[in-house]
Structures are given as structure tokens and as C-alpha cells.
Amino acid sequence: MRPDDWHLTEDLDCFLARAGDFLHSRPVLHTLPLTVTETLRTRGLDAYGTEAPAFGWLERAGEVRAAFFRTPPRRLYLTPLTPEEADALAAHLAGLGRALPGVSADDDTAAAFVEAWQRHSGATPTLRERQRLYRLGTLTPPEPLPEGRGRVAGERDREQLMLWYREFAAAIGELASADAGSWADTRIANRRVTFWETPDGIPVSMAGMSPMVAGQIRVAPVYTPAHLRGRGYAGAATVEVSRAALATGAAHVLLFADLANPTSNGLYQRLGYRPVTDFAVHDFEYPT
């Protein structure tokens, strides 16, 4: 195939017009591009930063076969590609002089693109993280649940949400997707974060969820402060937000877990989440 089978744009409407049906055709596997593009559509192209997002799709014989997006300064995100398709994209982006900080994709696609990008750009890749995508089967609450109850976060919880959002971003070593205030305000307004709180009303864990797009909702983030872990609070919060997602009518409830954390992976599987596929995140360094 040819590098110019790939089409690039900074026009979100153009991208969705060409690749929207493709993304909706596999909503579980395409959960990230679906939710990110919906956020950009509803909140504006600066939702993830001041630099313009970039999008692209692979089209052959009039059919879209793959897509990508990037919200700078974050990594390139790819839908599944063959090695040939990954090589053509790497050649195309390198020919445009694009410097990528990294890539995120399913395991096979990530490996193919990393090899191609190294050849075309001279970058040195480093594996940063491996993640597993899970889909909820039958929700199975733990028995017994810790003492307390679930509660949807409201206006009085704004400072708590801001604090935990910052702590969560720092804990996973990622850039925050928004400033903490706007992140909290959006989720309060849309009732998209659930606390687990103790019997005396003290929040001890939180679990959020994405808006429903193409029948799927993704649970994120799940966060418990370090000194409160190991008491079942994260599991209880995840059960509550999973119930809330199901109550909205979602056909698929999803979440990602870091494969380096066997505790969280074991927890989610006990709650009824089943593996879909594994993803790899790589960073790139360039010769000076």
C-alpha cells in the first residue's frame, strides 16, 4: 500500500464524516477514539490543550480501514493496523516531519508501528505501560461490602474531586486531561463520579465514568488515596459506578487496568469484568 492512502486533517467534522461509521462499527475496541472525539465535539477543540488535535484515517477502495488521533502533547493513538499499514503511516508522518512523543495501540499494532517508526524517524522506543481493556459481564459485588454507602458527588465535593483528580494524574504519571476545576465541574454537572463513603459520611474512594457514546461507557478514573487502600473501598466504588452506567442503558461497560498491577486486575475480574484485548504504550526519544 502507499503512504498517501492515509488522510490527515485537523478538522474534527471532516474526520467524523469520513471515519465516524468505522469507529462506531466496533464501539468496544474503539472506546478511546469515540469518547475523545465526543469530548472535543461537545467541549471544543481545546478540551485537552491549546495545540490543535490531529486526526487521520486509512481509506482503500472507498472504505475506511483504520484511524488515529492525537491531542498534543500526548501520544498518537491508533486503531488496529497490519504491519504494512503501520509502516505506511510511519513513512507518511516521518515524511511530514512530525515528531511523536509516543504511541498507544493494541499490542500487535503498537509493536508494528514502533518498529516502523524507529526505521523511518530514528527514534528510540521505550515501553511505558501495558494495559488490559475489560468489558463487564455479570456484575458481581464483593461480599461483604465495606461499611458505608455509595453517593454521587455533588457541588459540596468540588474541592475533594479536584484534589483526588490531581493525585490520580500524579499517581499514574500522566498529564491531566483538563484543569482540575473544569474536570470536577463537568462531572458534578453530569453526575459522573460516585464516592464510596464511610458510615459517618467521609469519602474514601471515587469511581468516574465517561459519557455514553455508541452504547458504551468507560469506567474511569478509579482512585483511592494510598493510606486507605486494601479495605475494599475501590471495589465498592467500582460496583456503584458500574450500576450507574448500566442504569443509563449502556450496552457495554468498559474499563482499562494497568497490567503491572495484579491487585486491580484481580479485583475487576472478581467484579465481573472480562478481558477484551491488551494495549501497549510506548514513548519515543530522538537523537540530539
Secondary structure as UniProt FT lines:
FT   HELIX           3..5
FT   STRAND          6..9
FT   HELIX           12..25
FT   TURN            27..30
FT   HELIX           31..43
FT   TURN            45..48
FT   STRAND          54..60
FT   TURN            61..62
FT   STRAND          63..70
FT   TURN            72..73
FT   STRAND          76..78
FT   HELIX           83..95
FT   TURN            96..97
FT   STRAND          102..106
FT   HELIX           107..121
FT   STRAND          124..136
FT   STRAND          149..152
FT   HELIX           155..157
FT   HELIX           158..172
FT   HELIX           180..189
FT   TURN            190..191
FT   STRAND          193..197
FT   TURN            199..200
FT   STRAND          203..209
FT   TURN            214..215
FT   STRAND          216..223
FT   HELIX           226..228
FT   TURN            229..230
FT   HELIX           233..247
FT   TURN            248..249
FT   STRAND          252..258
FT   TURN            259..260
FT   HELIX           262..270
FT   TURN            271..272
FT   STRAND          273..285
//
